[in-house]
Amino acid sequence: RQGHEWSAIIISVIFQFTYTSLFGAFASYIFLRTGHLLLIILIHAWCNLMGFPDVGRIFQHPYRIVLVPCLFLGLGLFVTLFGTWTQ
């Protein structure tokens, strides 16, 4: 035994399953809308390069007064423009 708590392991597995399932649905949606496999490969490579964002650290950052509005602006623009970009 490595000393990991079962609850931490289960939470980690559920989190990983959730975000990989959401990314799979996102990638499938984009492929169905655009039909471009290379685009999906590039999106997947970009996500692997960037990693999962540590959103909690943004709220602790010294420049959070700038970063937090940029985070919400980026999310809002993504949701608003997503349909247009995938036509």
Phi and psi in radians as a Rosetta constraint file:
Dihedral C 1 N 2 CA 2 C 2 CIRCULARHARMONIC -1.569 0.35
Dihedral N 2 CA 2 C 2 N 3 CIRCULARHARMONIC -0.080 0.35
Dihedral C 2 N 3 CA 3 C 3 CIRCULARHARMONIC 1.616 0.35
Dihedral N 3 CA 3 C 3 N 4 CIRCULARHARMONIC 0.178 0.35
Dihedral C 3 N 4 CA 4 C 4 CIRCULARHARMONIC -1.486 0.35
Dihedral N 4 CA 4 C 4 N 5 CIRCULARHARMONIC 2.401 0.35
Dihedral C 4 N 5 CA 5 C 5 CIRCULARHARMONIC -1.325 0.35
Dihedral N 5 CA 5 C 5 N 6 CIRCULARHARMONIC 2.484 0.35
Dihedral C 5 N 6 CA 6 C 6 CIRCULARHARMONIC -1.062 0.35
Dihedral N 6 CA 6 C 6 N 7 CIRCULARHARMONIC -0.645 0.35
Dihedral C 6 N 7 CA 7 C 7 CIRCULARHARMONIC -1.121 0.35
Dihedral N 7 CA 7 C 7 N 8 CIRCULARHARMONIC -0.694 0.35
Dihedral C 7 N 8 CA 8 C 8 CIRCULARHARMONIC -1.158 0.35
Dihedral N 8 CA 8 C 8 N 9 CIRCULARHARMONIC -0.662 0.35
Dihedral C 8 N 9 CA 9 C 9 CIRCULARHARMONIC -1.148 0.35
Dihedral N 9 CA 9 C 9 N 10 CIRCULARHARMONIC -0.787 0.35
Dihedral C 9 N 10 CA 10 C 10 CIRCULARHARMONIC -1.130 0.35
Dihedral N 10 CA 10 C 10 N 11 CIRCULARHARMONIC -0.757 0.35
Dihedral C 10 N 11 CA 11 C 11 CIRCULARHARMONIC -1.083 0.35
Dihedral N 11 CA 11 C 11 N 12 CIRCULARHARMONIC -0.737 0.35
Dihedral C 11 N 12 CA 12 C 12 CIRCULARHARMONIC -1.096 0.35
Dihedral N 12 CA 12 C 12 N 13 CIRCULARHARMONIC -0.732 0.35
Dihedral C 12 N 13 CA 13 C 13 CIRCULARHARMONIC -1.163 0.35
Dihedral N 13 CA 13 C 13 N 14 CIRCULARHARMONIC -0.758 0.35
Dihedral C 13 N 14 CA 14 C 14 CIRCULARHARMONIC -1.104 0.35
Dihedral N 14 CA 14 C 14 N 15 CIRCULARHARMONIC -0.760 0.35
Dihedral C 14 N 15 CA 15 C 15 CIRCULARHARMONIC -1.067 0.35
Dihedral N 15 CA 15 C 15 N 16 CIRCULARHARMONIC -0.834 0.35
Dihedral C 15 N 16 CA 16 C 16 CIRCULARHARMONIC -1.128 0.35
Dihedral N 16 CA 16 C 16 N 17 CIRCULARHARMONIC -0.728 0.35
Dihedral C 16 N 17 CA 17 C 17 CIRCULARHARMONIC -1.085 0.35
Dihedral N 17 CA 17 C 17 N 18 CIRCULARHARMONIC -0.715 0.35
Dihedral C 17 N 18 CA 18 C 18 CIRCULARHARMONIC -1.157 0.35
Dihedral N 18 CA 18 C 18 N 19 CIRCULARHARMONIC -0.872 0.35
Dihedral C 18 N 19 CA 19 C 19 CIRCULARHARMONIC -1.275 0.35
Dihedral N 19 CA 19 C 19 N 20 CIRCULARHARMONIC -0.519 0.35
Dihedral C 19 N 20 CA 20 C 20 CIRCULARHARMONIC -1.254 0.35
Dihedral N 20 CA 20 C 20 N 21 CIRCULARHARMONIC -0.599 0.35
Dihedral C 20 N 21 CA 21 C 21 CIRCULARHARMONIC -1.164 0.35
Dihedral N 21 CA 21 C 21 N 22 CIRCULARHARMONIC -0.743 0.35
Dihedral C 21 N 22 CA 22 C 22 CIRCULARHARMONIC -1.117 0.35
Dihedral N 22 CA 22 C 22 N 23 CIRCULARHARMONIC -0.724 0.35
Dihedral C 22 N 23 CA 23 C 23 CIRCULARHARMONIC -1.140 0.35
Dihedral N 23 CA 23 C 23 N 24 CIRCULARHARMONIC -0.682 0.35
Dihedral C 23 N 24 CA 24 C 24 CIRCULARHARMONIC -1.095 0.35
Dihedral N 24 CA 24 C 24 N 25 CIRCULARHARMONIC -0.714 0.35
Dihedral C 24 N 25 CA 25 C 25 CIRCULARHARMONIC -1.149 0.35
Dihedral N 25 CA 25 C 25 N 26 CIRCULARHARMONIC -0.731 0.35
Dihedral C 25 N 26 CA 26 C 26 CIRCULARHARMONIC -1.062 0.35
Dihedral N 26 CA 26 C 26 N 27 CIRCULARHARMONIC -0.852 0.35
Dihedral C 26 N 27 CA 27 C 27 CIRCULARHARMONIC -1.120 0.35
Dihedral N 27 CA 27 C 27 N 28 CIRCULARHARMONIC -0.697 0.35
Dihedral C 27 N 28 CA 28 C 28 CIRCULARHARMONIC -1.127 0.35
Dihedral N 28 CA 28 C 28 N 29 CIRCULARHARMONIC -0.736 0.35
Dihedral C 28 N 29 CA 29 C 29 CIRCULARHARMONIC -1.057 0.35
Dihedral N 29 CA 29 C 29 N 30 CIRCULARHARMONIC -0.805 0.35
Dihedral C 29 N 30 CA 30 C 30 CIRCULARHARMONIC -1.104 0.35
Dihedral N 30 CA 30 C 30 N 31 CIRCULARHARMONIC -0.736 0.35
Dihedral C 30 N 31 CA 31 C 31 CIRCULARHARMONIC -1.112 0.35
Dihedral N 31 CA 31 C 31 N 32 CIRCULARHARMONIC -0.750 0.35
Dihedral C 31 N 32 CA 32 C 32 CIRCULARHARMONIC -1.147 0.35
Dihedral N 32 CA 32 C 32 N 33 CIRCULARHARMONIC -0.606 0.35
Dihedral C 32 N 33 CA 33 C 33 CIRCULARHARMONIC -1.336 0.35
Dihedral N 33 CA 33 C 33 N 34 CIRCULARHARMONIC -0.636 0.35
Dihedral C 33 N 34 CA 34 C 34 CIRCULARHARMONIC -1.840 0.35
Dihedral N 34 CA 34 C 34 N 35 CIRCULARHARMONIC -0.559 0.35
Dihedral C 34 N 35 CA 35 C 35 CIRCULARHARMONIC 1.309 0.35
Dihedral N 35 CA 35 C 35 N 36 CIRCULARHARMONIC 0.228 0.35
Dihedral C 35 N 36 CA 36 C 36 CIRCULARHARMONIC -1.815 0.35
Dihedral N 36 CA 36 C 36 N 37 CIRCULARHARMONIC 1.865 0.35
Dihedral C 36 N 37 CA 37 C 37 CIRCULARHARMONIC -1.194 0.35
Dihedral N 37 CA 37 C 37 N 38 CIRCULARHARMONIC -0.672 0.35
Dihedral C 37 N 38 CA 38 C 38 CIRCULARHARMONIC -1.034 0.35
Dihedral N 38 CA 38 C 38 N 39 CIRCULARHARMONIC -0.637 0.35
Dihedral C 38 N 39 CA 39 C 39 CIRCULARHARMONIC -1.064 0.35
Dihedral N 39 CA 39 C 39 N 40 CIRCULARHARMONIC -0.761 0.35
Dihedral C 39 N 40 CA 40 C 40 CIRCULARHARMONIC -1.120 0.35
Dihedral N 40 CA 40 C 40 N 41 CIRCULARHARMONIC -0.713 0.35
Dihedral C 40 N 41 CA 41 C 41 CIRCULARHARMONIC -1.092 0.35
Dihedral N 41 CA 41 C 41 N 42 CIRCULARHARMONIC -0.750 0.35
Dihedral C 41 N 42 CA 42 C 42 CIRCULARHARMONIC -1.157 0.35
Dihedral N 42 CA 42 C 42 N 43 CIRCULARHARMONIC -0.709 0.35
Dihedral C 42 N 43 CA 43 C 43 CIRCULARHARMONIC -1.098 0.35
Dihedral N 43 CA 43 C 43 N 44 CIRCULARHARMONIC -0.744 0.35
Dihedral C 43 N 44 CA 44 C 44 CIRCULARHARMONIC -1.142 0.35
Dihedral N 44 CA 44 C 44 N 45 CIRCULARHARMONIC -0.738 0.35
Dihedral C 44 N 45 CA 45 C 45 CIRCULARHARMONIC -1.102 0.35
Dihedral N 45 CA 45 C 45 N 46 CIRCULARHARMONIC -0.715 0.35
Dihedral C 45 N 46 CA 46 C 46 CIRCULARHARMONIC -1.096 0.35
Dihedral N 46 CA 46 C 46 N 47 CIRCULARHARMONIC -0.773 0.35
Dihedral C 46 N 47 CA 47 C 47 CIRCULARHARMONIC -1.129 0.35
Dihedral N 47 CA 47 C 47 N 48 CIRCULARHARMONIC -0.674 0.35
Dihedral C 47 N 48 CA 48 C 48 CIRCULARHARMONIC -1.134 0.35
Dihedral N 48 CA 48 C 48 N 49 CIRCULARHARMONIC -0.697 0.35
Dihedral C 48 N 49 CA 49 C 49 CIRCULARHARMONIC -1.131 0.35
Dihedral N 49 CA 49 C 49 N 50 CIRCULARHARMONIC -0.779 0.35
Dihedral C 49 N 50 CA 50 C 50 CIRCULARHARMONIC -1.353 0.35
Dihedral N 50 CA 50 C 50 N 51 CIRCULARHARMONIC -0.554 0.35
Dihedral C 50 N 51 CA 51 C 51 CIRCULARHARMONIC 1.337 0.35
Dihedral N 51 CA 51 C 51 N 52 CIRCULARHARMONIC 3.078 0.35
Dihedral C 51 N 52 CA 52 C 52 CIRCULARHARMONIC -1.355 0.35
Dihedral N 52 CA 52 C 52 N 53 CIRCULARHARMONIC 2.251 0.35
Dihedral C 52 N 53 CA 53 C 53 CIRCULARHARMONIC -1.181 0.35
Dihedral N 53 CA 53 C 53 N 54 CIRCULARHARMONIC 2.467 0.35
Dihedral C 53 N 54 CA 54 C 54 CIRCULARHARMONIC -1.618 0.35
Dihedral N 54 CA 54 C 54 N 55 CIRCULARHARMONIC 1.385 0.35
Dihedral C 54 N 55 CA 55 C 55 CIRCULARHARMONIC -1.077 0.35
Dihedral N 55 CA 55 C 55 N 56 CIRCULARHARMONIC -0.600 0.35
Dihedral C 55 N 56 CA 56 C 56 CIRCULARHARMONIC -1.055 0.35
Dihedral N 56 CA 56 C 56 N 57 CIRCULARHARMONIC -0.584 0.35
Dihedral C 56 N 57 CA 57 C 57 CIRCULARHARMONIC -1.229 0.35
Dihedral N 57 CA 57 C 57 N 58 CIRCULARHARMONIC -0.454 0.35
Dihedral C 57 N 58 CA 58 C 58 CIRCULARHARMONIC -1.068 0.35
Dihedral N 58 CA 58 C 58 N 59 CIRCULARHARMONIC -0.662 0.35
Dihedral C 58 N 59 CA 59 C 59 CIRCULARHARMONIC -1.312 0.35
Dihedral N 59 CA 59 C 59 N 60 CIRCULARHARMONIC -0.198 0.35
Dihedral C 59 N 60 CA 60 C 60 CIRCULARHARMONIC -1.810 0.35
Dihedral N 60 CA 60 C 60 N 61 CIRCULARHARMONIC -0.168 0.35
Dihedral C 60 N 61 CA 61 C 61 CIRCULARHARMONIC -1.199 0.35
Dihedral N 61 CA 61 C 61 N 62 CIRCULARHARMONIC 2.544 0.35
Dihedral C 61 N 62 CA 62 C 62 CIRCULARHARMONIC -1.046 0.35
Dihedral N 62 CA 62 C 62 N 63 CIRCULARHARMONIC -0.501 0.35
Dihedral C 62 N 63 CA 63 C 63 CIRCULARHARMONIC -1.715 0.35
Dihedral N 63 CA 63 C 63 N 64 CIRCULARHARMONIC 0.482 0.35
Dihedral C 63 N 64 CA 64 C 64 CIRCULARHARMONIC -1.062 0.35
Dihedral N 64 CA 64 C 64 N 65 CIRCULARHARMONIC -0.434 0.35
Dihedral C 64 N 65 CA 65 C 65 CIRCULARHARMONIC -1.096 0.35
Dihedral N 65 CA 65 C 65 N 66 CIRCULARHARMONIC -0.445 0.35
Dihedral C 65 N 66 CA 66 C 66 CIRCULARHARMONIC -1.714 0.35
Dihedral N 66 CA 66 C 66 N 67 CIRCULARHARMONIC -0.719 0.35
Dihedral C 66 N 67 CA 67 C 67 CIRCULARHARMONIC -1.196 0.35
Dihedral N 67 CA 67 C 67 N 68 CIRCULARHARMONIC -0.710 0.35
Dihedral C 67 N 68 CA 68 C 68 CIRCULARHARMONIC -1.120 0.35
Dihedral N 68 CA 68 C 68 N 69 CIRCULARHARMONIC -0.842 0.35
Dihedral C 68 N 69 CA 69 C 69 CIRCULARHARMONIC -1.075 0.35
Dihedral N 69 CA 69 C 69 N 70 CIRCULARHARMONIC -0.639 0.35
Dihedral C 69 N 70 CA 70 C 70 CIRCULARHARMONIC -1.124 0.35
Dihedral N 70 CA 70 C 70 N 71 CIRCULARHARMONIC -0.668 0.35
Dihedral C 70 N 71 CA 71 C 71 CIRCULARHARMONIC -1.057 0.35
Dihedral N 71 CA 71 C 71 N 72 CIRCULARHARMONIC -0.870 0.35
Dihedral C 71 N 72 CA 72 C 72 CIRCULARHARMONIC -1.239 0.35
Dihedral N 72 CA 72 C 72 N 73 CIRCULARHARMONIC -0.598 0.35
Dihedral C 72 N 73 CA 73 C 73 CIRCULARHARMONIC -1.104 0.35
Dihedral N 73 CA 73 C 73 N 74 CIRCULARHARMONIC -0.783 0.35
Dihedral C 73 N 74 CA 74 C 74 CIRCULARHARMONIC -1.092 0.35
Dihedral N 74 CA 74 C 74 N 75 CIRCULARHARMONIC -0.762 0.35
Dihedral C 74 N 75 CA 75 C 75 CIRCULARHARMONIC -1.109 0.35
Dihedral N 75 CA 75 C 75 N 76 CIRCULARHARMONIC -0.754 0.35
Dihedral C 75 N 76 CA 76 C 76 CIRCULARHARMONIC -1.114 0.35
Dihedral N 76 CA 76 C 76 N 77 CIRCULARHARMONIC -0.769 0.35
Dihedral C 76 N 77 CA 77 C 77 CIRCULARHARMONIC -1.134 0.35
Dihedral N 77 CA 77 C 77 N 78 CIRCULARHARMONIC -0.682 0.35
Dihedral C 77 N 78 CA 78 C 78 CIRCULARHARMONIC -1.061 0.35
Dihedral N 78 CA 78 C 78 N 79 CIRCULARHARMONIC -0.854 0.35
Dihedral C 78 N 79 CA 79 C 79 CIRCULARHARMONIC -1.129 0.35
Dihedral N 79 CA 79 C 79 N 80 CIRCULARHARMONIC -0.717 0.35
Dihedral C 79 N 80 CA 80 C 80 CIRCULARHARMONIC -1.193 0.35
Dihedral N 80 CA 80 C 80 N 81 CIRCULARHARMONIC -0.736 0.35
Dihedral C 80 N 81 CA 81 C 81 CIRCULARHARMONIC -1.664 0.35
Dihedral N 81 CA 81 C 81 N 82 CIRCULARHARMONIC -0.110 0.35
Dihedral C 81 N 82 CA 82 C 82 CIRCULARHARMONIC -0.998 0.35
Dihedral N 82 CA 82 C 82 N 83 CIRCULARHARMONIC -0.799 0.35
Dihedral C 82 N 83 CA 83 C 83 CIRCULARHARMONIC -1.096 0.35
Dihedral N 83 CA 83 C 83 N 84 CIRCULARHARMONIC -0.694 0.35
Dihedral C 83 N 84 CA 84 C 84 CIRCULARHARMONIC -1.171 0.35
Dihedral N 84 CA 84 C 84 N 85 CIRCULARHARMONIC -0.717 0.35
Dihedral C 84 N 85 CA 85 C 85 CIRCULARHARMONIC -1.203 0.35
Dihedral N 85 CA 85 C 85 N 86 CIRCULARHARMONIC -0.416 0.35
Dihedral C 85 N 86 CA 86 C 86 CIRCULARHARMONIC -1.792 0.35
Dihedral N 86 CA 86 C 86 N 87 CIRCULARHARMONIC 0.256 0.35
